[in-house]
Protein backbone atom coordinates (compact mmCIF):
# COMPACT_ATOMS: atom_id res chain seq x y z
CA UNK A 1 0.00 0.00 0.00
CA UNK A 2 2.79 2.40 0.90
CA UNK A 3 4.45 1.71 -2.45
CA UNK A 4 1.23 2.48 -4.35
CA UNK A 5 0.85 5.80 -2.56
CA UNK A 6 4.49 6.82 -3.04
CA UNK A 7 4.30 5.90 -6.74
CA UNK A 8 1.41 8.33 -7.25
CA UNK A 9 3.09 11.10 -5.26
CA UNK A 10 6.30 10.72 -7.27
CA UNK A 11 4.33 10.86 -10.53
CA UNK A 12 2.70 14.11 -9.42
CA UNK A 13 6.10 15.80 -9.36
CA UNK A 14 5.54 16.36 -13.08
CA UNK A 15 2.58 18.66 -12.38
CA UNK A 16 3.88 20.22 -9.15
CA UNK A 17 5.42 23.23 -10.93
CA UNK A 18 2.17 23.85 -12.82
CA UNK A 19 0.20 23.65 -9.56
CA UNK A 20 2.54 26.06 -7.77
CA UNK A 21 2.21 28.59 -10.62
CA UNK A 22 -1.62 28.38 -10.43
CA UNK A 23 -1.67 28.78 -6.65
CA UNK A 24 0.76 31.71 -6.69
CA UNK A 25 -1.08 33.38 -9.58
CA UNK A 26 -4.55 33.14 -8.06
CA UNK A 27 -3.15 33.82 -4.58
CA UNK A 28 -1.74 37.15 -5.76
CA UNK A 29 -4.93 37.91 -7.71
CA UNK A 30 -7.27 37.44 -4.76
CA UNK A 31 -4.87 38.38 -1.93
CA UNK A 32 -6.22 41.94 -1.90
CA UNK A 33 -9.82 40.75 -1.55
CA UNK A 34 -11.64 39.52 1.54
CA UNK A 35 -13.09 36.45 -0.19
CA UNK A 36 -11.46 33.79 1.97
CA UNK A 37 -13.83 31.11 0.70
CA UNK A 38 -12.57 31.59 -2.86
CA UNK A 39 -8.92 31.30 -1.84
CA UNK A 40 -9.62 28.24 0.32
CA UNK A 41 -11.87 26.64 -2.26
CA UNK A 42 -9.54 27.09 -5.19
CA UNK A 43 -6.51 25.56 -3.47
CA UNK A 44 -8.28 22.60 -1.85
CA UNK A 45 -10.45 21.62 -4.84
CA UNK A 46 -7.49 21.95 -7.21
CA UNK A 47 -5.44 19.68 -4.93
CA UNK A 48 -8.31 17.18 -4.79
CA UNK A 49 -8.44 17.05 -8.60
CA UNK A 50 -4.82 15.90 -8.86
CA UNK A 51 -5.79 12.29 -8.15
CA UNK A 52 -7.33 12.17 -11.65
CA UNK A 53 -3.85 12.87 -13.04
CA UNK A 54 -2.46 9.78 -11.31
CA UNK A 55 -5.16 7.62 -12.90
CA UNK A 56 -4.36 9.12 -16.31
CA UNK A 57 -0.67 8.27 -15.84
CA UNK A 58 -1.60 4.71 -14.82
CA UNK A 59 -3.76 4.27 -17.92
CA UNK A 60 -1.01 5.58 -20.22
CA UNK A 61 1.46 2.88 -19.12
CA UNK A 62 -1.19 0.23 -18.38
CA UNK A 63 -0.07 0.20 -14.76
CA UNK A 64 -3.12 -1.66 -13.42
CA UNK A 65 -2.36 -4.80 -15.44
CA UNK A 66 1.19 -4.82 -14.09
CA UNK A 67 0.19 -4.02 -10.51
CA UNK A 68 -2.30 -6.89 -10.34
CA UNK A 69 0.46 -9.38 -11.17
CA UNK A 70 2.08 -8.45 -7.85
CA UNK A 71 0.76 -9.26 -4.36
CA UNK A 72 -1.69 -6.34 -4.65
CA UNK A 73 -5.46 -6.69 -4.71
CA UNK A 74 -7.91 -4.54 -6.61
CA UNK A 75 -9.17 -3.29 -3.26
CA UNK A 76 -5.63 -2.09 -2.46
CA UNK A 77 -5.37 -0.22 -5.78
CA UNK A 78 -8.66 1.60 -5.19
CA UNK A 79 -7.86 2.34 -1.54
CA UNK A 80 -4.51 3.85 -2.53
CA UNK A 81 -6.29 6.36 -4.79
CA UNK A 82 -8.63 7.44 -1.98
CA UNK A 83 -5.70 7.78 0.42
CA UNK A 84 -3.68 9.78 -2.11
CA UNK A 85 -6.63 12.08 -2.77
CA UNK A 86 -7.09 12.56 0.98
CA UNK A 87 -3.39 13.38 1.44
CA UNK A 88 -3.50 15.87 -1.44
CA UNK A 89 -6.65 17.51 -0.03
CA UNK A 90 -5.03 17.87 3.39
CA UNK A 91 -1.90 19.38 1.81
CA UNK A 92 -4.15 21.79 -0.09
CA UNK A 93 -5.95 22.66 3.15
CA UNK A 94 -2.61 23.36 4.83
CA UNK A 95 -1.56 25.68 1.99
CA UNK A 96 -4.96 27.39 2.09
CA UNK A 97 -4.65 28.02 5.85
CA UNK A 98 -1.17 29.52 5.34
CA UNK A 99 -2.42 31.82 2.54
CA UNK A 100 -5.46 32.96 4.54
CA UNK A 101 -3.26 33.48 7.60
CA UNK A 102 -0.88 35.66 5.58
CA UNK A 103 -3.83 37.54 4.09
CA UNK A 104 -5.27 38.18 7.55
CA UNK A 105 -1.98 39.57 8.85
CA UNK A 106 -1.51 41.73 5.75
CA UNK A 107 -5.04 43.21 5.97
CA UNK A 108 -5.02 43.39 9.80
CA UNK A 109 -8.19 41.30 10.12
CA UNK A 110 -6.80 37.92 11.15
CA UNK A 111 -9.52 35.59 12.48
CA UNK A 112 -8.15 32.10 13.13
CA UNK A 113 -11.58 30.69 14.00
CA UNK A 114 -13.03 31.87 10.69
CA UNK A 115 -10.01 30.53 8.78
CA UNK A 116 -10.31 27.04 10.27
CA UNK A 117 -14.10 27.04 9.86
CA UNK A 118 -13.80 28.01 6.20
CA UNK A 119 -11.02 25.49 5.58
CA UNK A 120 -12.97 22.70 7.29
CA UNK A 121 -16.01 23.47 5.15
CA UNK A 122 -13.95 23.56 1.95
CA UNK A 123 -12.12 20.35 2.90
CA UNK A 124 -15.50 18.63 3.32
CA UNK A 125 -16.47 19.80 -0.18
CA UNK A 126 -13.15 18.48 -1.48
CA UNK A 127 -13.88 15.05 0.01
CA UNK A 128 -17.36 15.18 -1.53
CA UNK A 129 -15.80 15.99 -4.90
CA UNK A 130 -13.54 12.94 -4.62
CA UNK A 131 -16.44 10.73 -3.53
CA UNK A 132 -18.45 11.62 -6.64
CA UNK A 133 -15.66 11.67 -9.21
CA UNK A 134 -13.69 8.49 -8.42
CA UNK A 135 -16.56 5.98 -8.89
CA UNK A 136 -17.45 7.72 -12.17
CA UNK A 137 -13.84 7.46 -13.36
CA UNK A 138 -13.62 3.78 -12.44
CA UNK A 139 -16.84 3.16 -14.34
CA UNK A 140 -16.24 5.19 -17.51
CA UNK A 141 -12.53 6.09 -17.50
CA UNK A 142 -10.87 9.50 -17.18
CA UNK A 143 -11.46 10.69 -20.75
CA UNK A 144 -15.20 9.95 -20.79
CA UNK A 145 -15.58 11.39 -17.29
CA UNK A 146 -13.99 14.79 -17.93
CA UNK A 147 -17.34 16.54 -18.41
CA UNK A 148 -18.58 15.13 -15.09
CA UNK A 149 -15.30 16.10 -13.38
CA UNK A 150 -15.46 19.73 -14.53
CA UNK A 151 -19.19 19.94 -13.82
CA UNK A 152 -18.71 18.71 -10.25
CA UNK A 153 -15.70 21.03 -9.88
CA UNK A 154 -17.77 24.01 -11.05
CA UNK A 155 -20.70 23.18 -8.76
CA UNK A 156 -18.42 22.59 -5.77
CA UNK A 157 -16.53 25.81 -6.41
CA UNK A 158 -19.73 27.81 -6.97
CA UNK A 159 -21.19 26.43 -3.75
CA UNK A 160 -18.10 27.38 -1.77
CA UNK A 161 -17.86 30.93 -3.11
CA UNK A 162 -21.61 31.59 -3.27
CA UNK A 163 -22.57 30.57 0.27
CA UNK A 164 -20.79 31.84 3.33
CA UNK A 165 -21.59 32.11 6.97
CA UNK A 166 -21.57 35.92 6.81
CA UNK A 167 -24.08 35.94 3.92
CA UNK A 168 -26.41 33.56 5.71
CA UNK A 169 -26.16 35.64 8.85
CA UNK A 170 -27.49 38.69 6.96
CA UNK A 171 -30.74 36.94 6.02
CA UNK A 172 -33.86 37.86 7.99
CA UNK A 173 -35.19 35.13 10.30
CA UNK A 174 -37.16 35.05 13.52
CA UNK A 175 -35.04 35.21 16.72
CA UNK A 176 -35.68 31.51 17.50
CA UNK A 177 -34.77 30.34 13.98
CA UNK A 178 -31.71 32.58 13.98
CA UNK A 179 -30.61 31.10 17.31
CA UNK A 180 -30.80 27.56 15.95
CA UNK A 181 -29.12 28.63 12.71
CA UNK A 182 -26.23 30.14 14.64
CA UNK A 183 -25.72 26.83 16.45
CA UNK A 184 -25.86 24.86 13.18
CA UNK A 185 -23.52 27.29 11.40
CA UNK A 186 -21.08 27.12 14.29
CA UNK A 187 -20.68 23.35 13.93
CA UNK A 188 -21.39 23.16 10.18
CA UNK A 189 -17.77 22.48 9.10
CA UNK A 190 -17.46 19.58 11.55
CA UNK A 191 -20.89 18.18 10.64
CA UNK A 192 -20.03 18.34 6.93
CA UNK A 193 -16.64 16.73 7.49
CA UNK A 194 -18.21 13.78 9.30
CA UNK A 195 -20.94 13.44 6.68
CA UNK A 196 -18.50 13.60 3.76
CA UNK A 197 -16.17 11.05 5.39
CA UNK A 198 -19.12 8.65 5.63
CA UNK A 199 -20.01 9.44 2.01
CA UNK A 200 -16.38 8.83 1.06
CA UNK A 201 -16.46 5.39 2.69
CA UNK A 202 -19.62 4.53 0.73
CA UNK A 203 -17.98 5.88 -2.43
CA UNK A 204 -14.94 3.66 -1.81
CA UNK A 205 -17.17 0.58 -1.52
CA UNK A 206 -18.86 1.48 -4.83
CA UNK A 207 -15.48 2.01 -6.53
CA UNK A 208 -14.20 -1.34 -5.27
CA UNK A 209 -17.25 -3.10 -6.70
CA UNK A 210 -16.98 -1.30 -10.06
CA UNK A 211 -13.21 -1.86 -10.32
CA UNK A 212 -13.61 -5.49 -9.28
CA UNK A 213 -15.92 -6.14 -12.24
CA UNK A 214 -13.66 -4.31 -14.69
CA UNK A 215 -11.74 -6.24 -17.36
CA UNK A 216 -8.06 -5.39 -17.53
N, C-alpha and C positions, 0 to 999 in steps of 0.2 A: 504493500500500500504506500509506504513511504517513497519507494522508487517511482511509482506512478505519479505521485504529487510533485516530486522534484523534477521529473521529466517535463511536466507541463509548465512549471515555473521557469525552467531553463529555456524552454521554447519561447516563452513570452518576452525574453530579453530582446527578441527581434523587434517587438512593438513598443518596448519601454521608452525609447527616445520619442516616438510619435506621441505616446500618452503624456509624457512630461511636457512636450511642446503645447499640447491641447490644454493641459491643466494650467500651465503658466499663462498662456494666452487668455483664456477665459477668466483666470484669477485676476489678472491685471485689468481686464475689461470691466469686471463687476466688483472690483475691490472698493471703488468709490461709492457704490450703492449700498443700501441697507438690506438688500434682499438676500438674507442668509440662507433661506430655503433653496434659492437657485444655486448658490455656490455649493452647498451641501449636496443637493440633488445631482448636479452635474458630475461631480467627482465620484460619488458613490455608485450611481447608475452606470457611468462609463467603466468603472472598475469591474462591476458585476458583468458587463457585456464581454469582458475579455475571455471568459471561459469558452465562448463560441469560437474564438480564434484557435484555442487548443484543439477543439474538435475538428476544425478545418485542417489544421496541420496533420492530425491523425489520419484523416481521410486521404490526404494527398499522398502519404507514404504507406497507406494501408496498414496502419499500426495495429488496429484491432485484431486482424488475422494473426499477426505475429505475437501479440500479447497473449492471446488465448492458447498459444502453444506452450506457454510457460505456466508455472503453478499459480495462475491468476484466474479467478472466476469472473464471469460477466458482472456479478454483483459488485466485485471489487472495482472493476473498471468504472461502473456507474457511480459508485460511492466516491471514488477519487475525484470525479468531476464536480460533485456537490461540495466536497471538502475544499477543492481548489477555488471554486466560486465563492465559498464562504470566506476563505483566507483573503482573496482579492477584495471582497466587499469590506472586510474589516480594515485592510490596509487603506482602502479608499476613505473609510470613515475616519481613520486616524489623520490622513492628509487633510480632510475636510475640517476636522476640529482645529488643526494647526492653522489653516487659512482663516477660519472664522475668528480664532483667537487673535491672530495678527491684525485682522480687520478691526476687531473690537478695541484693541490697544491704540491703533492708528486713529480711529474716529472717536476715541474716548467714551465709548459706550459698551464696554466689555460686560457681558452677562453670561457667566459660565453655565448657569442653569438653563438659560434659553438655548445656548449652543449645544449642550448635551441632549436636551429635549428634541431639538430640530434634527440632530444627527441620529438619535435613536429612531425617530419617525422615518427618516430617509433610509436608514439601514433596513428597517422593516419592509419598506417599499422595494429595496434592492433584493431582499430575500424573496419577496413575492414575484418580482420579475424573473428571477432564476427558476422559481417553482413552476411558472407558466411556460417559460421558453424551453427548458431542457427536455421535458417529455415530448414537446412538439418536434424538437430537433431529432430526438431518437426515433421518432415515428416517420418523419418525412425527409430528414437530412438537413444540413445547414443551408444549402442553396435554395431549396424549396420553402424553407422556413423564414427567409430573410424579411418578407413582407410582415409576417407575424411578429418577428423580433423588433422591427422598427415601429410597428404599430403599438406594441406593448411598451416599448421605450418611450414613445411620444405620450401615451396615456399616463404612464407612471410619472414622467417629467412634468406634464401639465397638471397632474394632481398635486404634486409636491409644491410647485410654484404658485398654483391657483388658490390653494387652501392653506391658511396659516392660522395659528392660534389667535393672533392679534386681529385678523379679519373676522373670525367667528365671534370674538369678544365684542365687536362693534355692532353686531346684530341685536335687534330689539326682542327681548324675551321677558316673560314675567319673572319676578324676583326668585320664585321657587325653581322654575326651569333653569334660570341662569345659575343658581346655586349648584344644581346637579350637573349642569354643563361644565362649570368650573372644576368640579371634582373629576369628571370624565376626562376633560382636556388635560388636567394635571398628570393623570396616569396613562394618557393615550399612547405615548411612545412605548411604554412597557407592555401595555395590553396588546398593541399591534405587533410588537416583537414576539411575544408568546404565541399569538395567533399565527403569524407567518412562519414561525419555526415548526408549528404543528402542520401547517399547510405544506411546508418544505419536506417534512417526513412523508406525508401522503404522496407528494410529487415524486419523491425518490422511489417509493414502492411502485408507482405507475411506470416510471422510467425503467426500473428493473424488469418488470413484466414485458414491456415493449421491446427492450433490448434483448431479453431472453428469447423472444420469438423471432428475432431478426436473423436472416441468413447472411453469413459473412462471405 
